[in-house]
């Protein structure tokens, strides 16, 4: 039995939320479309989005928890990671609500960033609709193995994800991260800063 007594607790915004917060910090008027549960973690997400001046278009799914990742750290190292989440497709009702928000938002959006960790929150059809109907820049960070829903996009994946990709559109440009060795894009390797 391992006994852990937390000394301190800190909360951070993660996932797509922190991506939107960083965009806001760079001066963008940032919006996020996502799904949260009806729980305490959702309240924290909404609070962080407000703090970072991100307009949150959040659908509440009472049947799933807000994704929460806990890390137990000591001496600057992570000892244990616990993920509280439900992996699986969102309901068709929530998908319809998100599609309505997407349709309303496309014309006044300069850049779209998909932060897609393949937990069922971004249906293939929604991603494909955006790529078919949006004419601006699209950036993708995805864990999907079927990337064919993304077209005319810049897709960031790591070496392992690149090997696991089963399908993708030839119209995409891939940025493959190489860990400590940097990244590869358009056949050229960009070394990581020393």
Secondary structure, DSSP 8 states (H G I E B T S, - for coil): ------S-------HHHHHHHHHHHTT--EEEEEEE-SSHHHHHHHHHHHHTTEEEEEEE-TTS---EEEEEEETTEEEEEEEE---S---HHHHHHHHHHHHHHGGG-SEEEEEE-SSSSS-HHHHHHHHHH--SEEEEEE--SB-TT--S-EEEEEHHHHHH--B--TT-EEEEE-GGG-EEETTEEE----
